[in-house]
């Protein structure tokens, strides 16, 4: 099912009047930053009418820190000279 559209001359270049949450598939307003149904942070609308997911930088930083700790532990436990 396609999302609702308006005419292109309404000032909205995409023509959509709402966007769809990528998690719960609920429709929301174009300017919403968080899905009102599932509370997922969402971004701008893509060409198919779906909201894009915002990048979770905190999760990336946590994963990188965990890898660094793991590599340092491997070095400390097995590679370094006592």
KEDRENSE-219799 format. One record per residue (C-alpha): residue number from 1; x, y, z. Coordinates in Angstrom, 3 decimals, padded with zeros to 6 digits. Example, Ala and Ser with C-alpha at 12.3 -4.5 7.8 and 13.67 -1.06 7.14 Angstrom:
    i         u         v         w
    1   012.300  -004.500   007.800
    2   013.670  -001.060   007.140
***
This chain:
    i         u         v         w
    1   000.000   000.000   000.000
    2   001.425   003.382  -000.991
    3   001.406   006.326   001.412
    4  -001.024   009.181   000.794
    5   000.090   011.822  -001.688
    6  -000.907   015.380  -002.407
    7  -000.362   017.439  -005.511
    8   003.221   018.459  -006.227
    9   002.337   022.158  -006.181
   10   001.545   022.108  -002.423
   11   005.080   023.269  -001.548
   12   006.310   019.804  -000.624
   13   008.826   018.586  -003.234
   14   008.213   014.871  -002.491
   15   004.449   015.167  -002.682
   16   003.896   013.098   000.470
   17   001.699   014.309   003.340
   18   003.013   011.768   005.852
   19   005.903   009.369   006.356
   20   005.943   005.768   007.525
   21   007.952   004.474   010.523
   22   010.573   001.860   009.503
   23   009.940  -000.141   012.713
   24   006.180  -000.290   013.280
   25   004.926   000.916   009.848
   26   002.772   003.613   011.482
   27   002.110   006.825   009.526
   28   003.234   010.097   011.117
   29   003.588   013.734   010.130
   30   006.481   014.784   007.899
   31   008.118   016.912   010.597
   32   008.011   014.242   013.338
   33   011.399   013.316   014.794
   34   010.132   010.400   016.886
   35   007.461   007.852   015.994
   36   004.431   008.486   018.215
   37   003.632   004.772   018.320
   38   006.949   003.005   019.044
   39   009.121   006.014   020.066
   40   011.818   005.193   017.481
   41   013.895   008.222   016.378
   42   013.287   008.803   012.666
   43   014.824   011.082   010.064
   44   013.811   012.514   006.741
   45   011.516   010.847   004.242
   46   013.027   008.798   001.425
   47   011.732   008.468  -002.147
   48   009.349   005.643  -001.156
   49   007.613   007.535   001.653
   50   009.445   005.721   004.460
   51   011.208   007.598   007.238
   52   014.932   006.908   007.432
   53   016.466   005.614   010.635
   54   018.725   007.971   012.524
   55   022.287   006.772   013.097
   56   022.886   005.559   016.644
   57   026.345   007.053   017.234
   58   026.341   005.990   020.897
   59   026.124   002.320   019.860
   60   028.965   002.727   017.346
   61   031.172   004.389   019.986
   62   030.403   001.613   022.494
   63   031.266  -001.095   019.953
   64   034.563   000.584   019.029
   65   035.487   000.989   022.711
   66   034.707  -002.701   023.349
   67   036.950  -003.759   020.433
   68   039.791  -001.565   021.734
   69   039.482  -003.063   025.219
   70   039.443  -006.574   023.720
   71   042.558  -005.930   021.596
   72   044.423  -004.428   024.556
   73   043.483  -007.443   026.682
   74   044.730  -009.881   024.018
   75   047.988  -007.943   023.796
   76   048.351  -007.833   027.596
   77   047.454  -011.489   028.184
   78   049.275  -013.201   025.296
   79   051.665  -010.981   023.376
   80   053.531  -008.661   025.753
   81   056.876  -009.659   027.211
   82   056.684  -010.239   030.991
***
